[in-house]
Amino acid sequence: MFSTAKNLTKMISASLLVFTCCANAQTDERKYLIKLVEAGLYQDAFELAESLFDQYAGDADFDYLYGLSARQAGKHQEAIFAFERVVMNRPNNLNARYALAVAYYEVDNLVAAKREFENLLKLQPTNKLIAQTERYLSLIQQKSVRLDPVWSGFAGISLGYDSNVNSGLGDELYPIPVAGVGVFELQFPVESDNFSKLSANLAYRYPTAKFNAWFASASASHTQNKQYTDFNKSSLDIIAGYTHRIGALQLRANTFLQSFWYGDEKYHNMMAVMASANFAIDQSDSVQLSGNYSAINNEVNDNLDSNSAMVRLEYIKQLDSGRLTFATAFRDENVKNFNQASQQYERTINSLSINWMHQFESLGLVRLGWQYQLAKHQHLNQIFKDVDGVSPFFTEKRKDNNIIYQIGHEYALAESWRWRTQVRLSRKNSNQFVYSFDRNVVNTGIRYLF
């Protein structure tokens, strides 16, 4: 290992001789900027360069000084942009290209750093610069070994119990109007069932730097009910995207594709674009803003075709051997084909959630979660008509309150084997009784990681 600061300091001193020779043709401010850089007063130099930026940005001499002061002041991205401008204007400038390559290296953009160092060697630099470049290329090679592409995934099987597989209402009798006939007392009984579930995932990550990477994954699952097979569920999810860090900001963008089967038939296809920005406040606290836009094409009912947009704000607290998160989200859902039958599906959803996770030394990983959702439908429900066959049976717009409790436990049986148990309790209360129900789902099983 060798000191990048020492090498760049020598480079700065040599290159400033060139710029000083041109000082007579420059303003007093630019002369002073050269003196500040030469004296090693980089923070002062950067502040002065910032004040001159609008006037001189694009001038190769100024951009080089700006880049040197920005890098030494810890403003790595600003330095990179400045050196890039110099190289664009003066592609054969050895010092600028070397400075750009080093700046890329310091932010772990190894692909770009390697490219610029190799371009530098093509310009036939001095023996000293060749030696420094080759040492950097050696370091990049060593780091690249740790940044090799990674394949990972899992396969699992579990058994479970669903207390309300059909989303039934209970044993009570409910008044349901029949157009032109009258109101009948009907029952919507709750049906419970046992189920088995198969799940698998395959993920690929291609790092381009320490905190930057392309990624992709495919996940599949199938839930097989023992008795009520009409409620079987299967899904195939595909994700592909890129994550990139800029200082304390971790950015992520990806696409999401899903095919979903309900019972024995294809139910819907979904396509979504997602993005998030996580800002690290310090080593243990961060704030994340995320959003997505999705489009659903329902294969069974065209009235369920919809577009939706969601935004979510989350506070994340890293604990000793654990994590605590608080989040709030808003989603707006709109149907693609607005008509009397589909309008009731347009809604907004507000949610609050708290999640806690802790890795116990002997007990394993424990997760606890709580979520509250308030769904407000924007139009009257025209599916249920009153006895006259014209007026809606429910005279108020639908409003659903849903509270979800989740408990999870994961225990390491061996290096690659995990025993997982999950409990989900849902309490849904609606001002339209046909949508109010409770549901408890428990499953436990084994998962193999690779």
N, C-alpha and C positions, 0 to 999 in steps of 0.2 A: 504494500500500500504506500502511496505517496501523497503529499499534500497538494491539493488542487489550489489552495490559496497561495502557496509559495510560487507555484508555476505561473499562475495568472498575474501575481504581483510583478514578476519579472517581465511578463508580456506587456503589462500595463505601462511599465516604465519605458520599455523600448518603443512601444507604439505611440506614447505621448510625445516623444521627440518629433515624430512626424507631424502631429497635430500642432505642436508648439511653433513649428516653422511657419505654419499657416496663420498664426494668431494675429499677425498684423492686418490680415484681411477680415478679421472677425470682430464682433462687437465686444465691448468690455465684459458683458455677462458671460460670453462664451470663453473669454480668456480666464475669467475667474473660475468657471466650471473646470477648466483644465487644471488650474492650480489646486482646486479642492480635491480632485481625483488623484493628482500627483502627490498630494500631502496625505492621502489616505483618509480624508474626511468624507467618507462615502455617503453617510446619511445627509449631511449638509449638501453634498453634491447632488444627491438624488432629489432633494427638495427644490434645489435651484433648477435642475433639469426639468422637473415637473412643471415649474412655472413658465419655462420656455418651450414646453412641448408643442403647444398649438402653433407657435411661430416657426419652429425649426424641424418638426417631425418630418421625416422623409429625406432630410439631408444626411448623407452617409456619415460624415464626421460627427455630427451631433448625435445621431442614433447610436454610434459606437460608444461615445462617452456616456450617453444615457444608459446603455446596456451595462457598461462596467459598473456605474454607480448603483444601478438597480440591483444587480446581482450581489454586490458586496453589502447592500442594505437589506438583503433577504427577500427582495421582490423578484423571485425567479421567473414568474410568467411574464412580467414586464420586460425583464432582461431578454428572455427568449424572443419576444415579439420585436424588440429593438434590433437584436443581432440578425434576425431573419430579414428585416428591412435592409440592413447593410449588405448582407449576402446577395439579396435580390439586385441591388444596385451595383455591387462590386463582387461578382462571383469568384474572382481570383484573389480576393483579399485573404491572406493566410490567417492573420490574427483574428479577424472577425469570424471566419469559419471555425477556427479552433475554439474561440469563446462560445460560439453557438453549440458546438458539439459538447463542450464541458457543461454548459447550462442544461442541455437535454439530459446528460448523465446524472446531474445532481437532482433532477426531479424524477429519476428512474424511468425516463422514456428511453429505454435501451435501444429500441429499434431505430429511432431517429438519431440517437447519439452515434450508433455504429455507422449509419449511413453517412453522417457528416464527417466522421473521422476517416472513413474510406475515401470520401470525396477529397478530403484534405491531402491524403497521400498521392492522389492523382495530380495534384498541383506542384509536385516536386518541392516540398518544403525543405528547410534546413535539416541537417542531421539531428540537431537538438530537438526540433519539433517532431521529427520522425520518431525519435525515441520516446517522447512523451505520448505521442499518439498510439504507438504500439503498446505501451503500458496500459493505456486506457482500454484499448481493444482487448487486452488480456483480462482486465477486470470485468469487462462486459461479458466475455466468454464465461468467466467464473460465475457471474450473477445469472447468466442465461440458463445455466444448468439447473438453478433453483426455480427458474420460470418456465420449465417445460410444460407442455399441455397436460392436463389432468383429466382422466376419465374417472367417474364415480357413479354410484347408484345404490339401489337396494331392491330387494324382493321380499314380500311379506304375506302372511296369511293370518287371519284372525277370525274369531267367532264372537257373535254378539246377540243382543236382545233389543228389540224396538218395541216400546210400549204402545205406540200408536202409528203403525206403519201406513195406515190409510188416512191419517189426519182427521179421524172421526171426532164427533162432538160429545158423545156420551150416551147414556141411557134415557135422557130426557126426551120428551116429545116437543117438536118445534113446529110452529105454524108456517106452512108453506102454501102460498096461493097457486091455484091452477086457473089460468085464464078461462073465463066463461063458465066455470064450474063452481068454484068456491075455495075456501081455505081448509087444508087438511093438516092434521097433526101427524108429522112424520118423525121417524127416528133415524139418527145417523150414528150407529154404534161404533165404538172404538175396537179396532182389531190389532192385536199384538202378534208378534212373530219372532222366531229366531232366525238368524242369518249367518252366512259366512262371507268373508270378504278377501279378495285377492288384490294385491297392489304391487306395482313395480315402477322403478324410475331409473333412467339413464341420463347422466349429465356430463357435459364436456365444457372445459374451461381452457381458454387459450390466452395466457397472460402476455401483455405487451410491455408491462412495467410492474413494479411491486404492487401498486394499487389499481392498475388498469388491466382490463381483460375483456375479450369476447367470450360469450357464454351461450350455451344452448342446452335444452333438456327436453325429454319426452317422458310423460307419466301416463300410466294406464291403471284403471281400477274397475272391479266388478263386484257388486253386492248381490248375492243370491239369497232370496228369502226362502225359507223352508216350505211355507204354505201359500203365501200370497205372492205368487211369482209375477203378477201384473205390476207389482211395485219394485221389481228388480231395477237396478241402476248400473250403468256402465259409462265410463268416460275415457277420453283420450285427450291429453293436454300437451301442447307443444309451445315452448318458449325459446326465443332467441333475442339476444341483445348485447349491449356493451356497457361497461361501467368504467368510470374515469374519475380520478381524484385531482382536484386543483386546490392546493393548500389544505385548509380544514374542511373543504367541501367535497363530498363524494357524490358523484352524479351517476345515474343509471337510467337507461332507456331500453325498452324491449317491446317486442310484439308477443301476442298471446293468441293461440288458436285452440278451440275446444270443439270436440264432437261429443254429444251426449245422447245416450239411449235410455229410454224409460220403458220398462216392460220388455217386449220383444221388438220394438220398433225405434227407429231413429227419431229423436225428439227435437234437437236443435243443433245448429252450428253457431259458434260465437267467434268473433274476431275482435281483438282489442289492441290498442297501443297504450303503453304505460310509461311513466317517467317518475323519477323521484330525485330529491336533492337532500342529502343528509349533511348538516353542518355540525361539526364537533365543537362544542363550547369549551370543553376541556377533556381530560382523559376519561372522565366518567359520565359526562353529560353531553347529550346531543339532541338536536331538533331536526325532524324530518318532515318535509312537505312532499306529498305524492299525489298523483292524479292519473286518471285513465279515461279513455273514451272507447266504448264498446258497441258493437252491432250484433244483434241476435236475429237469426233466420230460423223461425220455428217450422219444423217439417209437418206438424200435426194441425196447427191452427194459425192461419195467416194473421189473425187478429192479435197474436202474441209476438209478432215481429216488432222489434223495438231497438231504439238507440238510447244510450245512457252515458252520462258524464259524471265523474266522481272526483272529489278533492278531499284529501285527508291530511290532518296535521297531527304530529305525534311527538311526544317528549319521551326520551329514552334515558334511563338512569342505569348505568352499569354498577352492579353491586359485587361484593366479594362472592365469587362463585355463583353469580346470578344476574338477573336483570329485571327491572320494573319499567313498564311503559304505560303512558296515559295517551289516549287518542280521541279525536273527534273527527267526524266525517260527514259529508253531505253528498247525496246522489240525486240526480234528476233523470227520470226515466220517461221517455216519450215513445208512443207507438209510431210505426212507419205508415200504416194505413188507418187514418183516423176515421172512424164511423161510429154508429150507435153501439155496436157490439164491442168495439175495441177501446172506446174512450175511457172506460173505467180502469184500464191498466196504466194510465198515465199517473205518475205519483212522484213525490219527493220523499227522501228518507234521510232523517238526521239520526246520528248515532254517537254514543259515548262508550268507551271501553277502557278497562284496566286489565293488564296482564302481568303476572308475576311468575318468574322462573328461578329455580334454585337447584344447584347440583350438590346433593348431600354426599358425603364421603362414603357412607355405608348404605344409605337408602336408595341412592340413585337420583335421577333427574325428576323433579316435581314441577308441574305447571298448574297454575290457577288462573281462570279468566272470568270476567264478567262483562256483559255487553247489554246496552239498552238501545232499542231502535224505535223510532217513531215514524211511521209511514202515513203520509197524507195523500189520498187520492184526489185528483184534481176535478173529477167529473162524477156525476151520479151514476150509480150502478144500474145499467139498463138490461142486465142479464135476467134479473128477477123482476117480473112484471106483476102488478096487482091483479085482482080478479077481473078488472075491466080489460086487461090485455094491452093497455096503453101506458098507464102511469107506472113509474118505478115503484116496486114494493118498499124499498128502503128510501126514505125521503131525505136522508142526510148523506153527505159524501162520506165515503168509507175512511175510517181512521183506525190504524192498528198500532197497538203497543206490544212490543215483544222484548222479553228479558231472557237472556241466555247465560247459563252458568256452565263452565267447562272445567274439568279436572283431568289432568294427564299425569301418567307416571311411566318412566322408562328406566329399565334396569339392565346393566351390562352383564350378560351371562358369560361372555367371552369377548375377545378382542373385536370380533366382527358380528357378534350375535346380540340382539337386544330383545328384551321382553317388554311389550308396550301395552298399556291399559288406558282407555279413554272413556270419560263419562260426559255426556252432554244433556243438560236439562233445559227445555224450552217452555216458556209460559207466554202464550200469545192471547191477547185480549183485544177484541175488535168491537166497534159500535154496531157491526153487522154480525149477528150471532153465528152465521154459517162459517165464519173465519176465525172463531175463537176455539182454541184447543190447547192441551198440554201434550208434551212429548218428551220421553226419556229414552236415550239411546246409550247402551253400554257395549263396548267391545274390547277384547283382549286377545293378544296373539304375539307371534314371533316375527322378527325382521332380521334379514341378513344384509349386512353392509359390505360393499366392495368398492 
